[in-house]
Amino acid sequence: MPGKRILHASFLFALPLFTSGFGVVSRSPLSFPAPSSLPVPGAARGSPLFASVSSDNATSAADSLTEGNKAALRSIEKKIEEAAKQRDRFMEKVNKFDDLTNTLEQKKNNYLEGITLGKVDVATPFSETTVRSAVKALMWRVIAGTVTFITSLKFSGSIKVALTIVGSDFLSKAATMFIGERLMNKSQAGRSSGADGAGRSLTKALVWRLFAICNTLTMSLLIAKDLSMASKIAGSDAIFKTGLMFFYERVWANVEWGKEYQVEFAI
């Protein structure tokens, strides 16, 4: 029976090679320990073929992820930097407005509590905005133009002549009065208690009336070609328009819109 024993030993030796070569784990309840003098093949956990495929796929996926998202990551980082810079800029603006608010609140408290930090001008100087001057000039031109139209129609008897006289100097007088308002705004003479005084208003009305008479006389003479008629048109409403403009200036003196007060402390 020696042949059967040799065949049985060969089968036991080949069984582990057969199962481990294809990555199959034996479910047999029997266990046959290999001789200590022989190497045990199949100690690897899986097939070399499967291990090679898995390793290639993992490397390829890692390379694809890195290259495919590198630009996106750079873009995100750039946006983060820009957002941080914008946040810093906005924080600077917020801090400036906080400082300005605190300063104004302190000045307000100084007034309310009667604290004297320095010499404050009792007249409370102020300036008029450009928009206020433009509105004043245009509104006065509408009022004065209406009066000029009525007087021109009365003495010429022609609507066309009256409209021509009014329309010819509408824009020029409006622009001239606007320039005059901006020049007068540079001086604080005649201003008290945060408004133009009556003397300042009267001076402005007289100076403007002198210019307006010359302008109206010239345009009336050029259009009507009659010195007598031009003189009547220019002179008939001189007194009326002077009084009207004085009243107009007094009304605007009490209008707070468009005034910027200049409160300064000399510490």
Residue pairs with C-beta under 8 A, 6 or more apart in sequence:
12 32
13 34
13 38
15 26
15 32
16 34
16 40
16 41
16 42
17 41
17 42
19 25
19 26
19 42
20 41
20 42
20 43
20 44
21 41
21 42
22 47
23 46
23 47
23 50
34 40
44 51
107 263
107 265
109 115
110 117
110 265
117 265
117 267
118 265
118 266
118 267
119 266
120 263
120 264
120 265
120 266
121 264
123 188
123 191
123 192
123 193
124 193
124 194
124 261
124 263
125 188
125 191
125 261
125 262
126 191
126 194
126 259
126 260
126 261
126 262
127 185
127 259
127 260
127 262
128 181
128 185
128 258
128 259
128 260
129 258
129 259
129 260
130 182
131 258
132 257
132 258
132 259
133 178
133 181
133 182
133 185
133 258
134 178
135 258
136 177
136 181
136 252
137 174
137 175
137 177
137 178
137 181
138 174
140 177
140 245
140 248
141 170
141 173
141 174
141 177
143 244
143 248
144 173
144 212
144 241
144 244
144 245
145 166
145 170
147 237
147 240
147 241
147 244
148 165
148 166
148 216
148 233
148 237
149 162
149 163
149 165
149 166
151 232
151 233
151 236
151 237
152 161
152 162
152 165
152 166
152 220
152 233
153 159
153 161
153 162
154 236
155 229
155 232
155 233
155 236
156 162
156 165
156 224
156 229
156 233
161 223
161 224
164 223
165 216
165 219
165 220
165 223
165 224
165 233
168 219
168 223
169 215
169 216
169 219
172 215
173 212
173 215
176 211
176 215
177 208
180 204
180 207
180 208
184 204
189 200
190 196
190 197
190 199
190 200
190 201
190 203
191 197
191 200
194 259
194 261
195 253
195 254
196 249
196 252
196 253
197 253
198 250
200 249
201 246
201 249
201 250
201 253
202 246
204 245
204 249
205 242
205 243
205 245
205 246
205 249
206 242
208 245
209 238
209 241
209 242
209 245
212 241
213 234
213 235
213 238
216 233
216 234
217 230
217 231
217 233
217 234
220 229
220 230
220 233
220 234
221 227
221 230
224 230
224 233
